[in-house]
C-alpha cells in the first residue's frame, strides 16, 4: 500500500505481521488542549484488516505459539519489560494526544505491566484437570485457544483498555488483531513500537492497525476467520457488533456504557466521600465507563452534601496536562464538548436545578481547546435523559432518598449495570445492600478500585463477560474434553 505524504511526512504506520504498513489515506492527530496538529497517521481499512487476519492465522498455524505455554509466559514478561522501558514516552504521548492530566496518564500506563505479568503467571499455572469418570475411563479437560481474537479498544483509555484484553488473549494462546481508534493514533504508534521491541514475539501474533472510519473493524467482526471479539466502548456499538457476530456464533466480550450511581447514606463520612466523588466525576474529564454520574443522597444530609460538593466542583482547575496544577484536562474534542453541553441544556429546559453550571470555556487562552468545566444538577424526575443516558463527560446529577429501599430502586432504575458505590459507616448495611445493586462492580466507601487480579465487567446493557482476574481467560478459550479407556488392571 502506498503512503500519501501530502499532509505531513512520516505518518504513524500500522504494524501487521511484524512489518510496518502504510495506507492511501493519511489523517491528522491533534492535541485536544490546544488543537495543534501533533502528527499524522496511516488509516487502516479493509485491506489492512485482511492482511492482519492472514498474518494472525499464519502465526497460530505455523509458530509454536499455541502449543508452547512457556513461550507465551516468556513473551508476556518480555512485553512487560518493554512497557517499563517505554513508560515515560508512553505517558507523554498519552497526555498529549488524549488530554489526560499527567497524574491520570501515569495511572493508566502503570496498570499495564501488572496485567501482563499477572497473565504470565496464569499461563505458567494453568494445567487443566483430570477425572476418573468411571472405572477404567479417564477424562482430561484442557484449555485451547478459540482462534484469532480481535481487540477493539476505545480512545478514552486506549493503553490499559487494550492491554486488559490483550493479556488474557495472549495467555490463552490466541493471535490477536488490535483495532485502535484514530483519536489515539500517535499513542498506538508508540504501543506498536513497544511490541516491535520484543524479538521473542512470533511475527503475526500481535497485529495493530488504526481505523477511524471503522471499515476494517466491520470486516473483522463479520469475518468467519476471527471467532473472538473483545470490545470496549459504547452500548450502541456493542449491540451492532453482537448482531454482526451472531451468524458465526462468535465469542464476544463486551464492556459497554455505564451510569454509575453513588448512594450516600446519612451516616456517610463526607470528608472521605466528597473528594473521591469529585475524582469520580473529573477523572479523564468524565470520559470513563464508571464516571460517577449520579449521586443519590439521603434527605437528612442532602443540603450539606449539595453545598460542599458544589464548592469542590467550583474549585476544580481545568487546564492542559502541560500545567501540573491542572485538576482536569480537556475532553477528547470540541464535538464532544458540544454534545455534552447540549445534554446539560436539555436537562435544564426539562426542569433540572442548576447547582454548578460549568460548561465550555469560550474565553481566554484555553478557549481553543476542548475544555468543559464540571456541571452539577439536582433532579427529581428519574426518567430524564440526563439521568438515564450515559453522558460521557463531567456532568453529575443529584437525587434524594429517604429509605434504603428507595435508594436501591433509584440506583437500579437504569439499563446500565457496570459500577456503583455505597457510602456509609455501617458496614453491615453496606454488605446487605451491595448484592441488591444491579452492577458488576460495587465499591463500599471507595470508587474506581480495579486490579489485574479482580474480575471487571457489567450486567444488563453494560456488557457481557469479564476482564481482569483469573476468569478473564475464559473469553478466549474453549475447554476440550479428551476421554480414553486404558482398561482395568487385570488381577
N, C-alpha and C positions, 0 to 999 in steps of 0.2 A: 504493500500500500504506500502511496506517495504522501509526503508531508507538505501541506500548504504552509509556507513560511511568510506569507504576505503580511500577517498580523505582527508577528514578533518571532525572532529566531529561537531555536532550541525549545520547542514546546515540550511539556511533560508527556512521556510516551506510555504506552500500555506494555505490560510485561506478561508475555504469553509463551509457554513452552520454553522458558529460560532465555527468551530473546525479546528485544525492545521493538515494538511495532508502532508505526505512526498511523495517520489517518488523512483522508482528503479534507476533513473538517477540523479546523482549529478554532478553539474558543478561548475567551479571556477569563482569568481569575482575578477577583478583586479582594481588597481588604474592606470589610463592611464598616469599619470605623472611620475610614477616610474616603472610600470609593476609588482609591488609587488602584490601577492595574498592577498586579504583582507577578504576573506570568501568564503563559498560555498553556493549553493542553490539547492533545490529540483526542478528539471524540471517538470513542469506540462504538461501533454499531453492530449490525448483524454479522458482518464478515469477521469482525474481531471475536464475537461470541462463538461463531462456528469454529474458528481456529482454536479457541480455548477449549471447546468440547473435545476436539480431536486430540489436543495435547494432553488433556486430563485422562481421557480413555486410554491413550497410549501408555501413560505413566502407570496406571493401575494394571495394565496388561503385561507390560514389558519390564518394569522395575521390580525390585524386591519390597516395595513399599507396603503392599497389602499383607505380605506374609512375614515380615521381619519386625516384630514388636520392639526389639532393641534399637533398630534403626529409627523407628518413629519416636521413641523416647529420647534418643540422642539428638535428633533433629529439633524436637520441641525445646530441649535445653539449649541447643545452639541458637535457636531463634530468640530465646530469652536473653542470651548473651548479646546478640546483635541489637536487640531493643535497648539493652543497657548501654551499649556503645553509642547509639544514635539518640539517646534520651534527650539531650539538650537541643539538638537540631529539631527533633520531632515536636518538642514543647514549643519552640519558637515559631515554627510554621503553623502549628495548631492555633496559637493565639493570634497569629497574623491573619490567617485566612478564615478562621472560624469565628473570631471575635471574642472568645473567652478571655476573661482576665487571667493573668499569669498563674495565679493560685489554682484556678479551676482547670487550666490546661495541664498543669503539673499533676493535679489529682487524677485526671483522666489517663495520662500517659503512664503514671506509676501503677495503675491497675493491671497493665498488660503482662509484665514479667511474672507476677504471681500466678496469673491464669495459665500461662504457658508451662510454668514449672509444675503446677498442680496436675495438669493433664499429662505431663511427662510421667508423673508418679502413678496416675491412673493406668497408663499403658503398662508400666512395669508390674503392677499388682493384679491386673485383670487375668484371670486364669480359667474362666468358665466353671463348670461343675459336672460332676459325675454321679449318677444314681444307679443303684441296682433296682430296676423297675420290677423285676420278679426273679426268682431263682433261675440262674443260667442266662440272664439277659442284662446287659449293661448299656446305659444311655449316656452319651456325652452331649452337653449343651455348650456350644461355643458361639462367641460373638463374631460376626463377619460384617465388613462394611457394606452398606447398601449399594454403593457405587459412587459416581461423581456427584458431588454436592455443590450447589450454588449458594453462596452467601451474598445477600443483598443488604448492604449497610446504609444507614441514613447519614445526613450531613451534620446532625446536631452533636453527636459524639462519635465521629467516624472511626477513631482509632480503637477505643475499647469495645464498641459495639460490633466491630468487625472481628477483633481478637476473641471476643466472648463466644462467637460461633466457630471461629477458626480452630481454636484449641481442641474442643471435643471432636470436631470433624477430622482433624489430623490424627488424634489419638485413636479414633475408630478405624483408621486405615483408608479413609476416603481421599481421593484427589479433589481439589477444590477450585472453583471458579469464583472469584470475588468481583462483584459488580459494585462500583463505587459511584457516588453522585458527582456531578460536575462542580457543585459548590465546594467540594473538598479536594479538587484535583491536584493541587500542589502538595497537600497532605498525603494523598495517595501516591504521588511520585516518591515522596520520602519513604513511605512504607514499602513500596516496591524495591527501592534501593536496599532497605533492610533485608528483605527476602533474598535479594541477589547476593547479599554479603554472607550467605550460608552455603558454602560449597558442598556440604553433606546432603543438602536438599536435592532429591532427584528432579531433573527437568520435567516440568509439566505437572508436578504435584500441587504447586500453587500457581495460579494464573490470575492476573489482576487487570481489570480494564475500567476506564471511566466512561460513563454512559449517561449523559444528562437527559437526552431525549427519551431514553427507555426502550428503544427498539431492540437493542441487544438483550436486555433483560427479558423482554417479552418472548424473544425467540428461545431463550434458555428455559424459561418456565414451561413453555409448550413442548419442548423437545423430549422425546421418549428416552434420549440418551442421558438425561440428568434426573435421576429418581429422587433426589433430596433437594428441597429448597428451605433455606433458613433466612427468614426475612424479619427485619426490624423496621418499623415505620408506621404509617397511618393505617387506621382501620379500613378505610375505603380501598386502599391499595392492597391490603391483606385479603380482603374479600375477592378482589379481582384475581389475585394470584391463586387463591383456593379454587376458583371456578376454572381457571385455565389449566391448573394441575390435575383436576379431578378426572379427566378422561384416561389418564395414565396411572391413577391411584398412587400418586406420589406421596412420599412422606414430607409433610410441610410443618415447619416450626415457625410460629408467628408470635412476635411480641409487638403488640399494636398500641393503640392510643390509651389514654387514661384520663381520669378526672378525680385525682386523689383528694379524698376528704380527710380532714383532721378534726377529730372530736375532742373538744376541750371541756372537761368537767369543771364543776365549781371548786373542786379541791386541787386543781392542777397547780403545779409550780410555774407560775407565769415567768419568773426570772429564767427558768430553763426553757420554757416553751417558746416564748416570743422570739429570741434570737434564732432558734432553729427553724421556726415557721417563716421568719424573714428569709433565711437561707433557702428554704424550700421553694420560695417564690422567685428569688433572684438568681439562683444557681443556673448558669448557662442562659441567663436572660429569660427564664421561664420556658425555655425550649427543651423540655425534658419530659420523658414519658411519665414520671412521677412528680412533676411540679405540684406544689401544694396550692391547688386552685380553689379549694373550698374549705373554709373553716366553719365548723358547726359548734357553737359556743353556748354553754349553759346560761340561761337567762340571768341568773344571780350575779354573774361576773361579766356579762356581755358589754356593759358600758365601759368598765375598766379595761377590758381587753381591747375594745374598739379604740379607745383613746391612746393606749400605749402602743398598740400595733401601728396605728396611723402615724404616731410620732417617729417610729422606727423607719417606716417606709418613706416618709418625707425626707429623712436624713440620708437615704441611700445615695451615694455618689455614683452617678452614671458617667462612664468615661472609657477611653480606649485602654487596651492591655498595656500599651507603652507607658501609661501613667500607673505606677504601682499603688497609688492611693485609690484607684477605682474600685468600687464595690460590685459593679455590674457592668459588663460590656455591652456592645450593640447586639441587636438581633441580626439574623443572617443576611437580610437585605431589606431595601425600602418597601418592596412589595408586601413583605410580611408585616412591616410596621403599619402600613395602610390597612391591611386585613385585620389586625388586632384592634386598631383604633376604631374600625367600623363595628366590631363586636361590642366595644365599650359604648359607642354612640347609640347603638340599637338598645342596649341594656338600659341606658339612661332614659331613652324615649319610652321604654316599656315600664318604667317606674322604679328602677333601681336607685337607691340613695347613694350619692357620691360621698364617700368618706375621704378619699385621696384621689384627685384626678391628675394622674401623671400624663402619659401620652407622648407623642413625638416631640423631639427637640427641633424646633423650627427656626431658632435664632442662635447666634453665637458660633464659635469655632466648631462645635460638634454637629451643626445642622446639616453638614454634607454627608454625615454617616447615617447608619440605620439604628439610631438610638430611640428607646421608648422607656420613659420613666414608669416605675411601678404604679399600678392603679388598684384601689381598694373600694369595693362596692358592697353595700348591705342590701340583701334581697329578702323578700317574703314569699315570692312565688317560686316553688322548686322546679317548675316546668319551663322557666325562662331559658332561652338559648345559652346565655352566659353561664348558667348552672349545669345544663345538660350536655353541651357540646365542648369538646376539647378546644381550649383557646390557643395553646402553644405559644404563650407569651406571658409577661409578668403582670397578670391580672388575677386578683383573688376576690372571691365573694364571701360574705359572712351571713350565716343563717343562725337563728336562735332555737334552743330547745329547752324543755322543762323536765323530761323524763329520759331515762336511758333507752327505753323502747323507741321513743320518738327520735333520739339521736341515731340509733341504728337504722331506723326506717329512712331517715334523710340521707344517711351515708350510702345506703343500698339503692336509693332511688336514682339509678344510673344504668346505662347499658354497659358501662365500663367496670372492670374489676381487677385493676393492676395493683395499686398501692393504697394504703390507708394508714393513719396514725391515731393513737389514743393517748390522751394526756390526762393523767390522774395520779394522785399519791396512793390510791387504793389499788394495790397490785391484784388482789383477789377480784375486784370488779373488772379490771382490765382483762384478766385472763378469762373471765366469764364472757365478756363481750367480744373479744378478738375472734373466736370461732364463728360468731354470728355475722361478722363483716364479710361481705362477698368480694374478696380480693385475694390475690395470690401472695401478696406481701403485706403484713400488718406489723407496724412498729409501735412499741409501747414506750412513751417518753423519749422518743427519738424519731428521726426521719432519714430516709435515704440510705440506710445501712445495707450495703450489698458486699458480697465477698465471693471470691472464686470457689469457695468450698460450701456455699449455701445456695440452694436452688432459687431461681428467679424466673417469674413468669406470671401470667394473668389468667383470669377467668372471664366468662361472658365475652363481650366484644373486645376484650384486651388481649386475646390470643389463644394459642394452643402450644402445649409443650413447655419444657423448662430448659433454661440455660444456667450455667454455673452449677456447681455441686456434682456429686457422683452420678446422678441420673441424666446429666446433660448428654452423655454419650448415647443415650437411648434414641435420640432423634436421628442418629447417623448409622445405626447398626440394626442388623437382624439377628435373631437367635436361631441358629441351626441345631437341630437335634439329630445326632448320629447314633443309631442303635445297632448293636451287634450281639450275636449269640455265640459266646465261646463254648457253650455247653457246660453241663455239670461235671464236676470231678467224679470219676468212677471209683468205687471202692476197690 
